[in-house]
Amino acid sequence: MKILFACGGTAGHINPALATANYIRSRYPDTQVLFIGSPKGMEARLVPEAGYDFAPVELKGIQRRLSWHNFCYNLSSMELLCTCWGKIRRILRQFQPDVVVGTGGYVSGPVLRQAARMGFKTVTHESNAYPGMTTRLIAKTADKVLLAVPEAAAHLECRREPIVTGSPVREEILFADRAAAREKLGVGDRVCILSFGGSLGAERINRAMAEVVAHFAPTGRTHHIHATGAYGTELFPECLRELGADITGDPHMDIREYIRDMADCLAAADLVICRSGAMTLTELEAAGRASILIPSPNVAENHQYHNAMVLAEHGAAVVIEEKDLTGERLCQTIEELLSDPARLTELGKKAASLARLDANERISREILELAQEPAKA
C-alpha cells in the first residue's frame, strides 16, 4: 500500500501527519509512505528526521495583511503556485499512491486538488474548530473529510458527510506517568505550572509570565516550567530584572528556551498556560490538564480563538484574549484557580472528556478503508 501525505508550514500541520504515518507504519510495516512539502518549510527537516521520504515542491503561503511587502510576497507565492502543477503531477505519476492525505497548510491544497483531478483518492484532516481556507476548498472534492471537532462541520461544504475522528496524539503523551514525571522534574509536593507561547515565543505571554514568576517564586507554593521561545531568551530575564525578581539557583523555577520533554511536563503539570493551537489543545485534552488559554490573534481566520472557545464552552478551560492580558490579571486568575482545587480538578476532567484517545486508530482506519475501495472511474 502506498500513502502520500501533503502538509507543511507549521508543526500543527506536520506533526498530525507524522503521527498518523507512524501509527500506520507501526502496524503495517510494508506501507510505503511519501511526504510532499516545501524545501524551505519545517517539513523539510522534520519529515526526514522521522525517517520518511520527502519530495520537495516549492510553495509559499499568502499574507493577508495589506502592505507593499506582503503584496510583493503574494506575487511570488502566486508565481510558485502557477509553476508547481507539473512537478506535483510527476510525483503523483511516479509514486502512484493508493490514497493522498492532506493535513492542512498551503502545500496540501494544490497537491490534493491535482490528485483529485488525476483520479487518486483523497482525504483531508482538519484540526481546527474553524477550518482553514485550504480545507474549505478541498472539502468540496475530497473523498473523505476528517474533523478534530464536530464544530468545524458547520463551516464546510463536503461532497460526503464529514467524519469526526479527533486529532492524532503522540503516543508518548498518552502513556506518560504523572508520578514518575513529577519526580524526574523535581516538582515535589508543589503545584506545577507549565507555560509556553510557541517555539519562537510570544512577547505578551513572556512579559505576563515574568510577573507571574516574580509573584509566586517567593511564596514557595509552586514549581514553574516556562519556555521563553527563541525571541524570549533575552526578554524574559530582562523583565525579571525590571521587576526586581532574582530566581538564580531556585530549583523550582525551570526557565528554558524550548520544551523538548513535553510528555513529562504535561504529565507533571497541574495548570497549563499556553496558546490554543489545535495540536496543543489535543495534547491538553489527552493529558486531562486544566488550562488558561491565550489565543494568538496573529493567525488566519482567528482560528485559535475558535479552538479555545470550544474548551471554554465545555467548562474545560479559562480563556484570556491577548488584548486583555496583563501580568496582574494572569496572577489573579491563577490565584483564583489555586485557591479552588475542586475547580482546577474539574477543568482537567472536562478537558479529558473532550479527548478522543483513539484518534490515531480512527484516522488510520478511514485512510486504509478508502485506500482499499475500488479505484475511481
PyMOL commands that set and color helices and strands:
alter all, ss='L'
color gray80, all
select helices_A, chain A and resi 11-27+43-49+68-95+108-117+133-138+150-155+171-174+178-185+203-219+230-232+235-242+262-268+278-287+300-313+322-324+327-338+341-354+359-371
alter helices_A, ss='H'
color red, helices_A
select strands_A, chain A and resi 2-6+32-37+53-56+99-102+122-126+144-147+163-164+191-196+222-227+253-256+271-274+290-293+318-319
alter strands_A, ss='S'
color yellow, strands_A
deselect
rebuild
show_as cartoon
